[in-house]
Amino acid sequence: MNLNDLKNKVIINNEIDQKNFDYLITQVDQVAIEYAINELESQNKRPYLSNIFKLLEIPPRQ
């Protein structure tokens, strides 16, 4: 999965979400983000950035 595919799967609602997504991809590799998306889907949760940060135990950008 490439970066654009990942971006399309993650729910990005506003500019802050976009900045947090950009930050996230500097902190973990794409495989970790794919894992988080798949894990959330298996739990019937939507792939909001906040859920991804929680699952990966990474604090969001300040």
C-alpha positions as CSV (number, residue, x, y, z in Angstrom):
1,M,0.0,0.0,0.0
2,N,1.4,3.4,-0.9
3,L,1.2,6.6,1.0
4,N,-1.8,7.9,-1.0
5,D,-3.7,4.7,-0.3
6,L,-3.0,5.0,3.4
7,K,-4.1,8.6,3.4
8,N,-7.4,7.6,1.8
9,K,-8.0,5.0,4.4
10,V,-7.4,7.3,7.4
11,I,-10.1,9.7,8.3
12,I,-8.6,13.2,8.0
13,N,-11.2,15.9,8.8
14,N,-9.2,19.1,9.0
15,E,-5.8,20.8,8.8
16,I,-4.9,19.7,12.3
17,D,-5.6,16.1,11.3
18,Q,-3.4,16.6,8.2
19,K,-0.6,17.9,10.3
20,N,-0.9,15.0,12.7
21,F,-0.9,12.5,9.8
22,D,2.2,14.1,8.4
23,Y,3.8,13.8,11.9
24,L,2.7,10.2,12.2
25,I,4.4,9.1,9.0
26,T,7.7,10.6,10.4
27,Q,7.3,8.5,13.6
28,V,6.4,5.1,12.3
29,D,6.7,3.2,9.0
30,Q,3.7,2.6,6.7
31,V,3.4,-1.0,7.8
32,A,2.6,0.1,11.4
33,I,-0.1,2.5,10.1
34,E,-1.5,-0.3,7.9
35,Y,-1.5,-2.6,11.0
36,A,-3.4,0.0,13.0
37,I,-6.0,0.5,10.3
38,N,-6.6,-3.2,10.0
39,E,-6.7,-3.7,13.8
40,L,-9.2,-0.9,14.1
41,E,-11.4,-2.4,11.3
42,S,-11.3,-5.8,13.1
43,Q,-12.6,-4.0,16.2
44,N,-15.4,-2.3,14.2
45,K,-13.7,1.1,14.9
46,R,-13.2,3.8,12.3
47,P,-9.6,4.8,11.4
48,Y,-9.7,8.2,13.0
49,L,-6.2,9.6,13.6
50,S,-6.9,9.7,17.3
51,N,-7.6,5.9,17.3
52,I,-4.5,5.2,15.4
53,F,-2.3,7.2,17.8
54,K,-3.9,5.4,20.7
55,L,-3.4,2.0,19.2
56,L,0.2,2.7,18.3
57,E,0.8,4.4,21.7
58,I,2.2,7.5,20.1
59,P,1.2,11.0,21.5
60,P,-0.2,13.3,18.8
61,R,1.8,16.3,17.6
62,Q,1.6,19.3,20.0
